[in-house]
Amino acid sequence: MQFEFATAGRILFGPGSRERIREIARAAGERVFLITGRSGPDYAAVAAGLQEAGHDLRRQSVSGEPDIPIIGEALEAARLHNPQLVVAIGGGSVMDLGKVVAALLTNTGELTEYLEVVGEGRPITERPVQFCAVPTTAGTGAEVTRNAVIGVPEQRVKVSMRSPLLLPSYAVVDPELSAFCPPFVTATAGLDACTQLIESYVGAKANPLTDGICREGLVRVGRSLRTAYHDPSDTAAREDMALAALMSGLGLANAKLGAVHGLAGPLGGLVSAPHGALCARMLAPVTRVNLAALRARASESEALMKYRQAAQLLTGRSEAQPDDLVNWVAEIVEEFSIPTLGALGLTDALIPEAVEKGLRASSMQGNPVQLKQEELAEVLQQAL
């Protein structure tokens, strides 16, 4: 058996851990480039703390998921500031933007040269500027992943910049920050984390380290996602979900994903919809289609046993079977009022293009069974 495991240079977890950002900045240097969303918890407090400590601070606020124009604007501002530390506080999109900015401050060439699918996939060779990722949602796990998802509007697609050097220097995970999330964000982010845990666990690239991490994450999702959604003030549930999201990032960074994310990338370029909502709506159909394909073409696959274990971990029932996992996901998606793919903008006419692009997506390589075009089309039809 051979596998590799890599993660952020240092992970700081726990309530109040955002206060450690000043410590990190003090060690890095005087100039700090702070990337945030348009609004959110404690951005002003973090910025004020850095300025009080004597740092030369420049803040760049962004809205929406990063695309080439947004990245170009942020990178131009960062180059003028010439920071010794980049800090990104926000959801997965904000952290992905921070990764790209930190990398392109030290690596020459155009952004598109480094992109998969639409570019050359040029490797990053120079170590990025020190980067600190601070999530304010419990979902993507981007604080410990080695890729950044980037929109290419003119080609209606989302692609990745990918490199081990994109792993953040620091991941500061403060569960208190996610308490400010609206219920819909809590739901979609939490189901994205759940999807990542399941896909990393049952997938073709899983290994013993990621298996243990994903099992622990699934236990926490099963016991706390509903509570975090219905009672945002429940600190134990928030901590569970922050850990689950972190664990999902550790899983996907080292074990790849599967067909949900293989389709979610192309769909994100075809329709304007939150990534977490796309994943949430496709998780039950993909699981259902995967199970049917495994039973028909790979009945001895370990993935079937792992699907059963995932069902037991999420439901808390030792007798649960793989189909109970499908039911659990389908029920919680309805409970959280996650829109259908049709409501999110997908039409029958777009399905062939989504399937074609999904088959080429790198995440599809991690799926526990190779799905056919008609099976992927069935997934999208079920989720409409």
C-alpha positions, 0 to 999 in steps of 0.5 A, spaced: 500 500 500 502 506 498 499 513 499 500 520 501 498 525 506 499 532 506 495 538 509 496 545 512 502 547 515 499 548 522 492 548 524 489 552 530 482 550 532 477 552 537 473 557 540 476 564 540 482 561 535 481 567 531 485 571 536 491 567 534 491 571 527 495 577 530 500 572 533 501 569 526 502 576 523 507 578 528 511 572 525 510 573 518 512 581 517 509 588 517 505 588 511 498 584 511 493 583 505 486 581 508 481 578 503 474 578 506 467 577 503 462 583 503 460 582 510 461 578 516 463 576 523 469 579 526 472 582 519 472 589 522 475 586 529 480 582 526 482 588 521 482 593 527 487 588 531 492 587 526 492 595 525 493 596 533 499 591 532 502 596 528 501 592 521 500 595 514 494 592 512 490 592 506 483 589 505 480 587 499 472 585 499 469 580 494 462 577 493 461 571 489 465 565 487 472 567 484 472 568 477 478 570 472 476 578 473 475 578 480 482 574 481 485 579 477 483 585 481 485 582 487 491 580 485 493 587 482 491 590 489 496 585 492 502 586 488 501 594 489 501 592 497 507 587 496 504 583 503 508 578 507 502 575 509 495 574 506 489 572 510 483 570 507 476 570 512 470 567 509 467 561 505 470 557 501 470 562 495 474 567 499 479 562 501 480 559 494 481 567 492 486 567 497 490 561 495 491 564 488 493 571 490 498 568 495 501 563 489 501 568 483 505 573 488 511 569 487 509 565 481 510 569 474 505 568 468 498 569 467 493 565 471 490 561 465 496 558 464 495 554 471 488 552 470 486 545 468 482 544 462 482 551 459 489 552 460 496 548 460 495 546 468 502 549 469 505 547 475 506 552 481 514 552 482 515 557 487 512 557 494 507 562 495 507 568 500 505 565 507 497 564 507 492 564 513 485 561 511 480 562 516 473 559 514 466 562 517 462 557 514 462 549 516 462 546 509 468 546 504 474 545 508 478 549 503 482 551 509 486 545 508 485 543 501 490 544 495 486 546 490 482 553 488 476 553 484 475 558 479 470 560 474 471 562 467 465 566 465 466 566 457 467 558 457 461 557 462 465 552 466 469 552 473 476 549 473 481 548 478 488 551 480 491 545 483 498 544 487 501 541 493 504 548 494 497 551 495 496 548 502 495 554 506 501 555 511 496 556 517 488 554 518 485 558 523 478 554 525 474 558 530 467 555 530 464 561 533 465 564 526 460 560 523 454 561 528 453 568 524 451 563 518 444 564 515 440 557 516 440 556 508 448 557 508 448 552 514 444 547 511 448 547 504 455 548 507 454 542 512 451 538 506 457 539 502 461 537 508 457 531 508 458 530 501 466 530 501 466 526 507 462 520 503 465 521 497 472 521 500 470 515 504 467 510 499 472 513 493 477 509 489 483 513 492 481 512 499 487 510 504 487 508 512 488 515 514 483 518 510 478 513 512 479 514 520 478 522 519 472 521 514 468 516 519 469 521 525 467 527 521 460 523 519 459 521 526 459 529 527 455 530 521 450 525 523 449 528 530 449 535 529 447 538 522 440 538 524 441 541 531 446 547 527 441 548 522 435 549 527 439 552 533 444 556 531 446 558 538 448 551 540 455 551 541 457 544 541 453 543 534 457 548 531 464 545 533 462 539 531 460 541 524 466 546 524 470 539 525 466 535 520 468 541 515 475 541 516 475 533 516 472 533 509 477 538 507 483 533 509 479 527 506 478 530 499 485 533 499 488 526 500 483 521 497 479 525 491 472 526 491 467 523 486 461 524 481 457 529 485 463 534 485 465 531 478 458 534 476 458 540 480 463 543 477 460 543 470 454 545 473 456 551 477 459 554 470 452 553 467 447 555 472 448 561 477 447 557 483 451 555 490 456 550 490 453 547 496 446 547 494 448 543 487 452 538 491 446 537 496 441 536 491 445 531 487 448 527 493 442 522 494 441 521 486 449 519 485 449 515 491 443 511 488 446 510 481 453 508 484 449 503 489 446 500 483 452 500 478 456 497 484 451 491 485 451 490 477 458 491 475 462 490 482 458 486 487 465 485 491 467 492 491 469 495 498 465 501 497 458 497 498 461 495 505 463 503 506 456 505 504 453 501 509 458 504 514 457 511 512 449 509 513 450 507 520 455 513 522 450 518 519 443 515 522 446 512 528 443 505 527 447 499 527 443 495 522 442 501 517 444 499 510 446 503 504 439 504 501 438 508 508 444 513 507 440 515 500 433 516 505 437 520 510 440 524 505 433 525 501 429 527 507 434 532 510 435 535 503 427 536 504 427 538 511 432 544 509 428 546 503 434 545 498 432 547 491 431 542 486 436 543 480 431 545 476 429 551 481 437 552 481 437 553 473 438 546 470 434 545 464 433 538 460 437 542 454 443 543 459 444 536 461 448 533 455 453 538 456 453 537 463 454 530 463 460 531 457 464 536 462 463 532 468 466 526 465 472 530 464 472 533 471 478 530 475 473 529 481 470 523 477 476 519 477 475 518 485 468 515 484 468 508 486 465 505 480 466 508 473 459 511 471 456 511 464 453 517 460 446 515 461 447 514 468 450 521 469 444 523 465 439 519 470 443 523 476 441 530 473 434 527 471 433 525 478 435 531 481 431 536 477 
